[in-house]
Structures are given as structure tokens and as C-alpha cells.
């Protein structure tokens, strides 16, 4: 991976051989004072640039519609090629070279890796999704479809909104849910950063009254 000042990585995931991940930061010079779809359209070249620095092409990227639900879908080597799932807030795969991503601005991006089975997941979990239990749903789905043992999983929570800027600490709820689902507490890492804390580095839907950009969190295994 080529270092970039606009791409954040997390030590717990960086320590896993063969795993690629990242969390894009605020892009300077791109006007995002608009609605979500237009902001994403303006940011796509920036996302593609950051993905390329990480060795990821958009053609290898799987995303979901993100409707603040608990739907989780995935691909494996026998699945037909597709790169977007409707009504889905969590995506997963066991295919090396297939990458997963979620867009966030205050909601939590949760990246999950299983170094034993070499599977992974990316989950969009804000307050509503967290209350619905999307992260434990993803953990259960990794076991059901790919045979992952929760005890082997490494879970990373990216920057998201937190108290006192927000009245619900859903990041703490996600940590508790992961441990309840069988992930060892030592393997669940919350970066602890609030997206409202630094407007030069992070987008915040709440602080910027809905007219803002999005971060893109991605994860995947290098091709064997």
C-alpha cells in the first residue's frame, strides 16, 4: 500500500498479513455542500485515487445500498459477478481479491476480518443499525456462510459520532454486541475518535446539517 495523507489505517488490521483496508479522510478542495448523491458523485474520483494507492480497483469492489437496516449479503467464488446489493448495510466475502466497502459520515464503519478462514466483512452501523443488531448479524452470517468462529474475528470500529456531540454511544453498543456474539474483547478495537472533533479531517452529517461528504471504509484480502 502506498502511504496517503488522506487514508487512515488501523493497527489491529494492519498487523494481519495479506489484509488490505483503509478509511478515507476529508478531501480538500471538493465542494460537498450538497445532497448525499451529488456529494458521492463529486467524491468518486477521490475515492478511486485512494483505492488505487491501496492496490484496489473499483471493478473489484462490492458495496450495498445502505438503508439503515440489518441486511447483510455476501459473495463467494461461486457467486455470479455483481458489485452492489440493494437494501444492504453489510457486505462480506471469502474471495481473495474481492474488496468490500461502506460509506459513512457519523455512522460507524465496522471492518471485520477472520485471519483463519480469510474472510471479511464491512458494515454500516449507525444508531438505528446498531439497535437492530447489524454487527452481530454480520458475525453470525460469517459463521453461517463461511464457517468463521467468532473467537477468530478481529473487529475494528472506525471514527464515528459520539457523546457529547451525540446522545447515543452506539460505538460502545457495538463493542458490547461483538463480545456478546463471541468475539474476544481484546480483538474488538474502537478507535475512539468522534467525527465531530476535527472538521478539517472528518465529515460530520450532524455538525454540517446533512450537507457534507462521506468517508469510504474498505477491506479485503490480497489475491493469492
FIMAR-919645 format. One record per residue (C-alpha): y, z, x; residue in one letter; residue number from 1. Coordinates in pm, whole numbers. Layout:
N
<site yy="Y" zz="Z" xx="X" rest="a" nr="NUM"/>
...
This chain:
224
<site yy="0" zz="0" xx="0" rest="x" nr="1"/>
<site yy="346" zz="-93" xx="130" rest="x" nr="2"/>
<site yy="588" zz="203" xx="105" rest="x" nr="3"/>
<site yy="869" zz="163" xx="-151" rest="x" nr="4"/>
<site yy="1164" zz="395" xx="-224" rest="x" nr="5"/>
<site yy="1117" zz="316" xx="-593" rest="x" nr="6"/>
<site yy="749" zz="405" xx="-618" rest="x" nr="7"/>
<site yy="624" zz="763" xx="-631" rest="x" nr="8"/>
<site yy="267" zz="859" xx="-547" rest="x" nr="9"/>
<site yy="81" zz="1188" xx="-583" rest="x" nr="10"/>
<site yy="-110" zz="1365" xx="-302" rest="x" nr="11"/>
<site yy="-413" zz="1456" xx="-515" rest="x" nr="12"/>
<site yy="-475" zz="1089" xx="-596" rest="x" nr="13"/>
<site yy="-366" zz="953" xx="-258" rest="x" nr="14"/>
<site yy="-643" zz="1162" xx="-99" rest="x" nr="15"/>
<site yy="-913" zz="967" xx="-286" rest="x" nr="16"/>
<site yy="-1046" zz="674" xx="-76" rest="x" nr="17"/>
<site yy="-1019" zz="338" xx="-248" rest="x" nr="18"/>
<site yy="-797" zz="460" xx="-532" rest="x" nr="19"/>
<site yy="-462" zz="287" xx="-589" rest="x" nr="20"/>
<site yy="-191" zz="443" xx="-804" rest="x" nr="21"/>
<site yy="183" zz="474" xx="-847" rest="x" nr="22"/>
<site yy="472" zz="579" xx="-1069" rest="x" nr="23"/>
<site yy="781" zz="357" xx="-1066" rest="x" nr="24"/>
<site yy="1119" zz="528" xx="-1042" rest="x" nr="25"/>
<site yy="1454" zz="424" xx="-1187" rest="x" nr="26"/>
<site yy="1551" zz="74" xx="-1085" rest="x" nr="27"/>
<site yy="1907" zz="44" xx="-953" rest="x" nr="28"/>
<site yy="2117" zz="-238" xx="-1088" rest="x" nr="29"/>
<site yy="1915" zz="-312" xx="-1403" rest="x" nr="30"/>
<site yy="2104" zz="-251" xx="-1728" rest="x" nr="31"/>
<site yy="1870" zz="-65" xx="-1965" rest="x" nr="32"/>
<site yy="2131" zz="46" xx="-2219" rest="x" nr="33"/>
<site yy="1941" zz="-131" xx="-2496" rest="x" nr="34"/>
<site yy="1630" zz="-102" xx="-2714" rest="x" nr="35"/>
<site yy="1281" zz="-46" xx="-2574" rest="x" nr="36"/>
<site yy="1152" zz="-403" xx="-2592" rest="x" nr="37"/>
<site yy="1459" zz="-552" xx="-2426" rest="x" nr="38"/>
<site yy="1464" zz="-280" xx="-2161" rest="x" nr="39"/>
<site yy="1099" zz="-351" xx="-2077" rest="x" nr="40"/>
<site yy="1169" zz="-725" xx="-2059" rest="x" nr="41"/>
<site yy="1451" zz="-664" xx="-1812" rest="x" nr="42"/>
<site yy="1235" zz="-430" xx="-1604" rest="x" nr="43"/>
<site yy="925" zz="-652" xx="-1583" rest="x" nr="44"/>
<site yy="1027" zz="-832" xx="-1260" rest="x" nr="45"/>
<site yy="1093" zz="-491" xx="-1101" rest="x" nr="46"/>
<site yy="755" zz="-360" xx="-1217" rest="x" nr="47"/>
<site yy="583" zz="-671" xx="-1082" rest="x" nr="48"/>
<site yy="756" zz="-625" xx="-747" rest="x" nr="49"/>
<site yy="643" zz="-263" xx="-720" rest="x" nr="50"/>
<site yy="290" zz="-351" xx="-828" rest="x" nr="51"/>
<site yy="275" zz="-625" xx="-564" rest="x" nr="52"/>
<site yy="374" zz="-374" xx="-296" rest="x" nr="53"/>
<site yy="76" zz="-166" xx="-409" rest="x" nr="54"/>
<site yy="-151" zz="-471" xx="-394" rest="x" nr="55"/>
<site yy="-179" zz="-509" xx="-773" rest="x" nr="56"/>
<site yy="-126" zz="-831" xx="-970" rest="x" nr="57"/>
<site yy="-24" zz="-832" xx="-1336" rest="x" nr="58"/>
<site yy="-326" zz="-1051" xx="-1410" rest="x" nr="59"/>
<site yy="-547" zz="-754" xx="-1317" rest="x" nr="60"/>
<site yy="-356" zz="-508" xx="-1536" rest="x" nr="61"/>
<site yy="-470" zz="-351" xx="-1865" rest="x" nr="62"/>
<site yy="-220" zz="-178" xx="-2097" rest="x" nr="63"/>
<site yy="-207" zz="-50" xx="-2455" rest="x" nr="64"/>
<site yy="37" zz="-77" xx="-2743" rest="x" nr="65"/>
<site yy="130" zz="296" xx="-2720" rest="x" nr="66"/>
<site yy="181" zz="420" xx="-3076" rest="x" nr="67"/>
<site yy="184" zz="796" xx="-3004" rest="x" nr="68"/>
<site yy="-173" zz="824" xx="-3126" rest="x" nr="69"/>
<site yy="-506" zz="927" xx="-2971" rest="x" nr="70"/>
<site yy="-672" zz="589" xx="-2938" rest="x" nr="71"/>
<site yy="-850" zz="520" xx="-2609" rest="x" nr="72"/>
<site yy="-1004" zz="186" xx="-2518" rest="x" nr="73"/>
<site yy="-1166" zz="50" xx="-2205" rest="x" nr="74"/>
<site yy="-1319" zz="-236" xx="-2018" rest="x" nr="75"/>
<site yy="-1628" zz="-269" xx="-1807" rest="x" nr="76"/>
<site yy="-1776" zz="-554" xx="-1609" rest="x" nr="77"/>
<site yy="-1947" zz="-700" xx="-1917" rest="x" nr="78"/>
<site yy="-1636" zz="-695" xx="-2137" rest="x" nr="79"/>
<site yy="-1453" zz="-1017" xx="-2224" rest="x" nr="80"/>
<site yy="-1126" zz="-1059" xx="-2035" rest="x" nr="81"/>
<site yy="-831" zz="-901" xx="-2215" rest="x" nr="82"/>
<site yy="-526" zz="-725" xx="-2085" rest="x" nr="83"/>
<site yy="-373" zz="-542" xx="-2380" rest="x" nr="84"/>
<site yy="-518" zz="-326" xx="-2657" rest="x" nr="85"/>
<site yy="-344" zz="-274" xx="-2990" rest="x" nr="86"/>
<site yy="-285" zz="80" xx="-3124" rest="x" nr="87"/>
<site yy="-396" zz="236" xx="-2797" rest="x" nr="88"/>
<site yy="-238" zz="512" xx="-2586" rest="x" nr="89"/>
<site yy="-517" zz="547" xx="-2332" rest="x" nr="90"/>
<site yy="-695" zz="282" xx="-2125" rest="x" nr="91"/>
<site yy="-995" zz="320" xx="-1896" rest="x" nr="92"/>
<site yy="-1227" zz="113" xx="-1679" rest="x" nr="93"/>
<site yy="-1521" zz="127" xx="-1441" rest="x" nr="94"/>
<site yy="-1444" zz="-211" xx="-1285" rest="x" nr="95"/>
<site yy="-1310" zz="-225" xx="-927" rest="x" nr="96"/>
<site yy="-1003" zz="-447" xx="-911" rest="x" nr="97"/>
<site yy="-912" zz="-375" xx="-1276" rest="x" nr="98"/>
<site yy="-591" zz="-173" xx="-1297" rest="x" nr="99"/>
<site yy="-455" zz="35" xx="-1583" rest="x" nr="100"/>
<site yy="-100" zz="125" xx="-1679" rest="x" nr="101"/>
<site yy="121" zz="313" xx="-1925" rest="x" nr="102"/>
<site yy="498" zz="310" xx="-1986" rest="x" nr="103"/>
<site yy="686" zz="638" xx="-2023" rest="x" nr="104"/>
<site yy="1039" zz="782" xx="-2048" rest="x" nr="105"/>
<site yy="999" zz="1159" xx="-2106" rest="x" nr="106"/>
<site yy="641" zz="1133" xx="-2238" rest="x" nr="107"/>
<site yy="368" zz="1228" xx="-1994" rest="x" nr="108"/>
<site yy="176" zz="971" xx="-1794" rest="x" nr="109"/>
<site yy="-164" zz="1121" xx="-1715" rest="x" nr="110"/>
<site yy="-374" zz="950" xx="-1447" rest="x" nr="111"/>
<site yy="-743" zz="1039" xx="-1428" rest="x" nr="112"/>
<site yy="-993" zz="943" xx="-1156" rest="x" nr="113"/>
<site yy="-1365" zz="1001" xx="-1114" rest="x" nr="114"/>
<site yy="-1447" zz="953" xx="-743" rest="x" nr="115"/>
<site yy="-1821" zz="989" xx="-810" rest="x" nr="116"/>
<site yy="-1860" zz="718" xx="-1074" rest="x" nr="117"/>
<site yy="-1549" zz="527" xx="-955" rest="x" nr="118"/>
<site yy="-1395" zz="508" xx="-1298" rest="x" nr="119"/>
<site yy="-1039" zz="589" xx="-1402" rest="x" nr="120"/>
<site yy="-802" zz="619" xx="-1696" rest="x" nr="121"/>
<site yy="-429" zz="605" xx="-1767" rest="x" nr="122"/>
<site yy="-300" zz="796" xx="-2069" rest="x" nr="123"/>
<site yy="35" zz="808" xx="-2250" rest="x" nr="124"/>
<site yy="67" zz="1164" xx="-2380" rest="x" nr="125"/>
<site yy="395" zz="1288" xx="-2526" rest="x" nr="126"/>
<site yy="429" zz="1579" xx="-2766" rest="x" nr="127"/>
<site yy="257" zz="1404" xx="-3056" rest="x" nr="128"/>
<site yy="-25" zz="1254" xx="-2849" rest="x" nr="129"/>
<site yy="-81" zz="1586" xx="-2678" rest="x" nr="130"/>
<site yy="-102" zz="1769" xx="-3010" rest="x" nr="131"/>
<site yy="-353" zz="1506" xx="-3128" rest="x" nr="132"/>
<site yy="-561" zz="1568" xx="-2815" rest="x" nr="133"/>
<site yy="-546" zz="1228" xx="-2649" rest="x" nr="134"/>
<site yy="-619" zz="1357" xx="-2297" rest="x" nr="135"/>
<site yy="-941" zz="1542" xx="-2392" rest="x" nr="136"/>
<site yy="-1031" zz="1234" xx="-2597" rest="x" nr="137"/>
<site yy="-996" zz="1025" xx="-2280" rest="x" nr="138"/>
<site yy="-1203" zz="1275" xx="-2080" rest="x" nr="139"/>
<site yy="-1478" zz="1265" xx="-2343" rest="x" nr="140"/>
<site yy="-1461" zz="885" xx="-2355" rest="x" nr="141"/>
<site yy="-1507" zz="861" xx="-1977" rest="x" nr="142"/>
<site yy="-1826" zz="1061" xx="-2020" rest="x" nr="143"/>
<site yy="-1950" zz="873" xx="-2323" rest="x" nr="144"/>
<site yy="-1894" zz="521" xx="-2190" rest="x" nr="145"/>
<site yy="-1922" zz="559" xx="-1813" rest="x" nr="146"/>
<site yy="-2120" zz="878" xx="-1759" rest="x" nr="147"/>
<site yy="-1838" zz="1077" xx="-1599" rest="x" nr="148"/>
<site yy="-1885" zz="1450" xx="-1559" rest="x" nr="149"/>
<site yy="-1557" zz="1637" xx="-1632" rest="x" nr="150"/>
<site yy="-1630" zz="1855" xx="-1329" rest="x" nr="151"/>
<site yy="-1583" zz="1548" xx="-1106" rest="x" nr="152"/>
<site yy="-1249" zz="1436" xx="-1251" rest="x" nr="153"/>
<site yy="-912" zz="1452" xx="-1078" rest="x" nr="154"/>
<site yy="-620" zz="1465" xx="-1322" rest="x" nr="155"/>
<site yy="-254" zz="1408" xx="-1235" rest="x" nr="156"/>
<site yy="41" zz="1465" xx="-1471" rest="x" nr="157"/>
<site yy="349" zz="1263" xx="-1376" rest="x" nr="158"/>
<site yy="716" zz="1357" xx="-1431" rest="x" nr="159"/>
<site yy="793" zz="1419" xx="-1799" rest="x" nr="160"/>
<site yy="1043" zz="1613" xx="-2010" rest="x" nr="161"/>
<site yy="1008" zz="1991" xx="-2006" rest="x" nr="162"/>
<site yy="1181" zz="2310" xx="-2119" rest="x" nr="163"/>
<site yy="1466" zz="2391" xx="-2128" rest="x" nr="164"/>
<site yy="1556" zz="2024" xx="-2181" rest="x" nr="165"/>
<site yy="1284" zz="2000" xx="-2447" rest="x" nr="166"/>
<site yy="1149" zz="2264" xx="-2681" rest="x" nr="167"/>
<site yy="779" zz="2194" xx="-2621" rest="x" nr="168"/>
<site yy="599" zz="2226" xx="-2289" rest="x" nr="169"/>
<site yy="339" zz="1962" xx="-2358" rest="x" nr="170"/>
<site yy="260" zz="1928" xx="-1986" rest="x" nr="171"/>
<site yy="127" zz="2285" xx="-1990" rest="x" nr="172"/>
<site yy="-71" zz="2198" xx="-2304" rest="x" nr="173"/>
<site yy="-227" zz="1902" xx="-2121" rest="x" nr="174"/>
<site yy="-333" zz="2125" xx="-1832" rest="x" nr="175"/>
<site yy="-498" zz="2370" xx="-2073" rest="x" nr="176"/>
<site yy="-669" zz="2087" xx="-2260" rest="x" nr="177"/>
<site yy="-812" zz="1944" xx="-1937" rest="x" nr="178"/>
<site yy="-954" zz="2280" xx="-1832" rest="x" nr="179"/>
<site yy="-1096" zz="2336" xx="-2181" rest="x" nr="180"/>
<site yy="-1261" zz="1992" xx="-2158" rest="x" nr="181"/>
<site yy="-1441" zz="2099" xx="-1839" rest="x" nr="182"/>
<site yy="-1213" zz="1979" xx="-1560" rest="x" nr="183"/>
<site yy="-1182" zz="2248" xx="-1289" rest="x" nr="184"/>
<site yy="-832" zz="2395" xx="-1285" rest="x" nr="185"/>
<site yy="-799" zz="2316" xx="-913" rest="x" nr="186"/>
<site yy="-848" zz="1945" xx="-996" rest="x" nr="187"/>
<site yy="-567" zz="1928" xx="-1253" rest="x" nr="188"/>
<site yy="-228" zz="1875" xx="-1089" rest="x" nr="189"/>
<site yy="106" zz="1881" xx="-1270" rest="x" nr="190"/>
<site yy="390" zz="1755" xx="-1051" rest="x" nr="191"/>
<site yy="624" zz="1995" xx="-1236" rest="x" nr="192"/>
<site yy="919" zz="1754" xx="-1242" rest="x" nr="193"/>
<site yy="1137" zz="1714" xx="-1553" rest="x" nr="194"/>
<site yy="1262" zz="1362" xx="-1622" rest="x" nr="195"/>
<site yy="1595" zz="1506" xx="-1736" rest="x" nr="196"/>
<site yy="1654" zz="1665" xx="-1395" rest="x" nr="197"/>
<site yy="1778" zz="1366" xx="-1196" rest="x" nr="198"/>
<site yy="1929" zz="1065" xx="-1381" rest="x" nr="199"/>
<site yy="1954" zz="872" xx="-1055" rest="x" nr="200"/>
<site yy="1576" zz="886" xx="-1015" rest="x" nr="201"/>
<site yy="1427" zz="914" xx="-1366" rest="x" nr="202"/>
<site yy="1478" zz="766" xx="-1711" rest="x" nr="203"/>
<site yy="1504" zz="1014" xx="-1998" rest="x" nr="204"/>
<site yy="1479" zz="899" xx="-2358" rest="x" nr="205"/>
<site yy="1617" zz="1231" xx="-2481" rest="x" nr="206"/>
<site yy="1911" zz="1259" xx="-2241" rest="x" nr="207"/>
<site yy="2007" zz="893" xx="-2277" rest="x" nr="208"/>
<site yy="1977" zz="893" xx="-2658" rest="x" nr="209"/>
<site yy="1699" zz="636" xx="-2671" rest="x" nr="210"/>
<site yy="1886" zz="365" xx="-2480" rest="x" nr="211"/>
<site yy="1708" zz="371" xx="-2147" rest="x" nr="212"/>
<site yy="1438" zz="217" xx="-1933" rest="x" nr="213"/>
<site yy="1077" zz="308" xx="-1875" rest="x" nr="214"/>
<site yy="865" zz="420" xx="-1584" rest="x" nr="215"/>
<site yy="533" zz="250" xx="-1527" rest="x" nr="216"/>
<site yy="236" zz="459" xx="-1412" rest="x" nr="217"/>
<site yy="-72" zz="273" xx="-1288" rest="x" nr="218"/>
<site yy="-414" zz="342" xx="-1142" rest="x" nr="219"/>
<site yy="-724" zz="151" xx="-1037" rest="x" nr="220"/>
<site yy="-997" zz="115" xx="-777" rest="x" nr="221"/>
<site yy="-977" zz="-139" xx="-499" rest="x" nr="222"/>
<site yy="-1223" zz="-425" xx="-525" rest="x" nr="223"/>
<site yy="-1543" zz="-362" xx="-334" rest="x" nr="224"/>
